Amino acid sequence: MPPVVSDKYKQEKKEAILKSAFECFAEKGFQVATIDDIVAHSKISKGAIYNYFNSKDDIYIELMNQHTTENITSLKHELEKLADTREKLDYFFYLYSNLDQHPQFSNSTRVHIEFWLYSTRKNELRDIMLARYEVYKNLFKNILKEGIEKGEISTSVNPDELSFIFWGVIDGISLHYAMLLDQYPYQKVYKEIKDLIYVKLGFN
């Protein structure tokens, strides 16, 4: 009989694979890095890796889903504590304007943007990425809708369109920072974007 493996052991092994995979993706790029690279980095056999994941795509999706779940859960928890629309938007901008302080932010951005583009060539991956995008988009959109309903935001605002603009700007800033690093005035750019959006919302 094969040895009994505990759930704790399985989880630790899975996390070790994910950690090594991210480091390989960050170093070589998602498309260039291979399962063999992950094997070499993690010292975990290819057979063992395939016990947990069917492919390199599956590994990245797991990494992304973990990050998304943690991020959305934390965001919703913090937003529920805030009373009005401006406080919620202030929190959004505070959170994202400080991401450059995270040591893995530039690597995460490079890998994520690469995978996002890669996913456009595979319908099943594109569907996963679109579903994730909708979660983030609707979180911001619903804050705007609530603000309009409460009379805290100008009725001239289109929540759907402004949500597209917001996340487009967020992704653009993140990509530019990942390319330019310290040459890019990350936090100053966020302040300018915040001021422009607040004018549109009718905040003084």
DONU-913242 format. One record per atom (N, C-alpha, C, CB): x, y, z. Coordinates in steps of 0.05 Angstrom, whole numbers, plus 5000, padded with zeros to 4 digits. Glycine has a CB too. Layout:
N
XYZ
...
END
This chain:
204
501749765000
500050005000
501850255000
498150005025
501050464985
502550714986
502150855013
501550904963
504151005021
503951135047
501651335048
506551285054
500451365071
498251555075
499551835077
496551495100
498552025060
499552295060
497552475073
500352385031
498352635092
496452815106
495653045089
497652905132
493353165096
492453405082
494553635085
489753495092
495653645109
497653855114
500053825096
498553855144
501053575092
503253525075
502553605046
504053225076
500153535037
499353595010
499253895005
496553475004
498154045025
497954335023
500754455022
496354455045
502554365039
505254475039
506654415013
506854355063
506254175002
507554104976
506454284954
507053804970
503854324954
502554494934
503554774936
499554484937
503854884960
504755154964
507655184955
504555244993
509254974959
512054984950
512254994920
513554734961
510454844907
510454844877
509655124868
508454634866
507555234880
506655504871
508755714876
504155574887
510155704898
512255894904
514455884883
513355854932
515355634878
517455604858
516555684830
518455314857
514155624824
513055694797
513055994794
510255574794
512156134814
512056434812
514856544807
510756554837
516756444822
519456544819
520656484791
521356424841
519956244781
520756184753
519356364733
520155884747
516756404736
515356584718
516456864719
512356584725
517056954743
518157234746
520857254734
518257304776
522557044736
525257064725
525357034695
526956844738
523856844684
524056784655
521656874639
524356484652
519456944652
516957004637
515256754637
517557094608
512556794636
510756564638
511156374614
507956654639
511356474590
511356304567
514056154563
510756454542
516256284572
518856164569
519355954591
521056374570
518556014616
518955824638
517555564632
517955944664
518755344640
517655074635
517154924661
519454914617
515654704659
515354534682
518054434692
513454294675
519854374673
522554294681
523954504698
524254224656
523554754691
524754974708
523654964736
524155244695
521054914738
519754894765
520754654780
516654884762
521154434766
522354194778
525154264790
522553964758
526754394773
529554454782
529554644805
531054574758
527754844805
527655044826
526554934852
526055284817
524454774850
523054674874
524254414885
520154624867
525854274868
526854004876
524653804880
528654024901
522353854867
520053674868
519853544841
517453834876
519453284840
519453144815
517153234797
519252844820
517553194771
515453264751
512953104757
516453214723
513152854763
510852684769
509252794793
511652404775
510752884814
509452994837
507953254830
511453044860
509153414814
507853664806
505353604791
509753834788
505453404773
503053334758
500853194775
503753154734
501553114799
499553014818
497753244827
500952874841
498853484827
497453724837
496353894815
499253884855
497653914793
496854094771
497053954744
498654344771
495154004727
495153884700
497054014681
492353884689
497654274685
499254424666
500354674679
497654494642
502154804665
503255064673
500955264675
505355164654
499055254657
496755434659
495255404685
494755384635
494855154693
493455104718
494955214742
493054804722
497555204741
499155304763
498755604765
502155244759
498855744743
498556034745
495656114753
499156174718
493755964743
490956024751
490555994781
488955844736
491855784792
491655754821
493055984836
493055484829
495356064826
496656304838
494856544837
499356354824
493756594814
492056824810
489556814827
491256854780
488256574828
485856544844
486356584874
484556274839
488556494883
489256534911
489456834917
491856394919
490956974900
491357264904
488657404902
493357364883
487057334882
484457474878
482657434902
483157364853
482457184912
480757124935
481557284959
480756824941
484157284965
485257434988
484757734985
488257374992
485157834961
484958124956
482058214958
486058194929
480258064945
477458144945
476258114973
475857974925
476857904987
475857865014
476758095032
476857605026
479358175030
480358395046
479058655038
483358415043
478758705012
477558955003
474758985013
477558964972
473158775010
470358785019
470158825049
468858525011
471858695063
471858725093
472459015101
473958535106
474359135088
475059415095
472959605086
477759485083
471759565062
469759745052
467159735069
469059665023
466559505080
464159485097
464359655122
463759195105
466759735130
467159895153
466660195148
469959855164
466660265122
466560545114
463660635108
468360605091
462960875116
460260965114
459461085087
459661165135
461161265077
460261415053
462061345029
460261705058
461161435006
462461364981
465361474979
460861474958
465661714988
468361834986
470361685004
468362134995
469561605027
471261445044
472061185031
469961385071
470161055017
470760805003
472760844980
468160674993
472261064965
474061114943
476861204953
472861334925
476861354975
479461434987
481061184994
478961615012
479660985005
480960735012
482060594988
479060545027
480460584966
481360454941
483960584932
479160484920
483960854930
486360994920
488660954939
485761284916
488160964965
490360924985
491560654981
489260955014
489960444978
490960174975
492660144950
488559974974
491560224927
492960184902
495360374898
491060204879
495260604911
497460794907
499860714924
496561074915
499660504940
501860414956
502960134948
501160414985
501860034926
502759764918
505659754910
501059674895
506759984902
509559984894
511459924917
510260254882
510359934942
511959874965
512159564970
510760004990
510559414956
510659124959
512959014943
507958994949
514658854955
517158764941
516658604916
518758594960
514358464913
513858304890
512058434870
512758034898
511358684874
509358814857
510158824828
508859094867
512558904822
513358924794
513458654780
516059064791
514458454794
514558174783
511758074779
516057994802
509958114798
507258014796
505858144772
505658074821
506358404768
505058544746
506058444719
505658844748
508658404716
509758294691
508558024684
512758274693
508457844704
507457574699
504457584693
507957394723
502957754707
500057764703
499357884676
498757934725
500658094668
500158214642
500858014620
501758474638
503057874623
503857674603
501757454601
506657554609
500757364624
498757144623
496157244612
498357024652
495457494619
492957614608
492957614578
492557894620
495157704566
495457704537
495457424526
497957854528
496857244539
496956964531
494156844531
498856804549
492556914550
489856794553
487956874531
488656884580
488557094517
486757174495
486856974471
487557454485
488756794471
488956604450
487756334457
491956564442
486656314481
485456064490
482756134503
487255904510
480556054491
477956134500
477356064529
475856014483
478255824538
477655744566
479155924586
478355454570
481556004578
483056184596
481956464595
486056184588
481256554571
480056814568
477556844585
479356874539
475856634586
473456644602
474156674632
471756384598
476256534641
477056554669
477956844675
479356354675
479556954657
480557224661
478357434661
482657294640
476457394643
474157584641
472457564666
472457524617
472057324677
470457294702
471957444725
470056994708
474557414726
476057554747
475857854744
479057464746
476057944719
475858234713
473158344722
476258294683
471058194717
468358284725
468058314755
466258084715
469358134770
469258154800
470458424809
470857924813
472758494799
473958754806
472358984796
476858764796
471558974771
470059194759
467559244774
469459124729
466059034781
463459074794
463859174823
461958804795
466059114836
466559214862
466659514862
469159094874
468159624843
468459914840
465860034830
470759994821
464659904810
462160004798
459960034819
461259814776
459659834837
457559834857
457860064877
457459574871
460360134883
460860364900
459760624887
463860394907
460260654861
459360884847
456260884846
460460894819
455060654840
452160644839
450860714866
451260364830
452060614887
451060674914
451360974919
452560514935
453561094911
454061374915
452061544901
456861454907
451261474876
449261614861
446561594875
449061514832
445861354884
443261314897
443061474923
442861014903
445361514937
445361654962
445761954958
447561554980
446062044933
446462324927
449162424934
444462484942
451162244936
453862324943
455662354918
455062114961
454662274895
456162284870
454262414849
457162004860
455462564831
453962694809
452462484793
455862854792
449962554786
448362364770
449262354741
445462454771
451162534733
452262524706
454262294702
453662794700
455062164724
456961954723
455761694713
458261904751
457061564695
456261294686
458061094700
456461264654
456960944720
458560764736
460060554720
456960634757
458760444699
459960234683
462360344668
457860114664
461960564655
464160684639
466460774656
463160914622
465860904679
467960994697
469560764709
466861184718
468160544714
469560304724
471560194704
467560084731
470760194678
472660114657
475060304657
471260114629
474560564659
476660754659
478560714683
475561044659
477360674707
478860644731
480760414729
476960604755
479760174722
481459934721
483459954698
479759684719
482660084676
484560114654
486860284663
483160244630
486360494678
488460664688
490260514708
487260924701
488960364726
490460204746
492360014732
488460044764
491359874712
493059684698
495359824683
491459514678
494660054671
496660204656
498860304674
495360434642
498160414697
500160514716
501860284726
498760654740
500660054732
502159824741
504159724720
500259594749
503259724695
505059634674
507359824670
503459604648
506760084670
508960274666
510960264689
507760564665
509960224714
511760204736
513459954734
510160194763
512259724725
513759474723
515959504702
511859254715
515559674682
517659724662
519759924671
516359824636
518860144683
520660364689
521760364718
519260624684
520360214736
521160194764
521560474776
523760034766
523760524788
524160784803
524161024785
526760774818
524260994759
524161224741
521261324739
525261154714
519361164747
516561234744
515461354770
514860984736
514261594769
513261724793
510561604801
512962024788
510561364810
508161194815
506061344833
508960934828
506861424856
504861544875
503961814865
506061564902
505661974852
504862234842
502762194819
507262384832
503161994803
501261934781
498561864793
502261714763
498561704814
496061624827
494561864838
496561424849
496062054849
494762294860
493462454838
496862474875
494762474815
493662624792
491062484782
495662654770
491162224780
488862074771
486562104791
489561774767
487162084816
485162114837
483762384835
486362074865
485362594831
484262864829
482462894805
486563074828
483262774782
481662794758
478962644761
483162674734
479062414773
476662254777
474762394797
477361964787
475862504817
474262644838
472762884826
475962724862
474063024807
472763244793
470363134778
474663394774
470662914764
468562794749
466262704767
469562544733
466962614792
464862524810
463462754824
466162344831
464462994821
463263224834
464163274862
460263194834
466463154869
467563204896
469063464895
469462974905
468863624916
470363874918
473163824928
468864064936
END
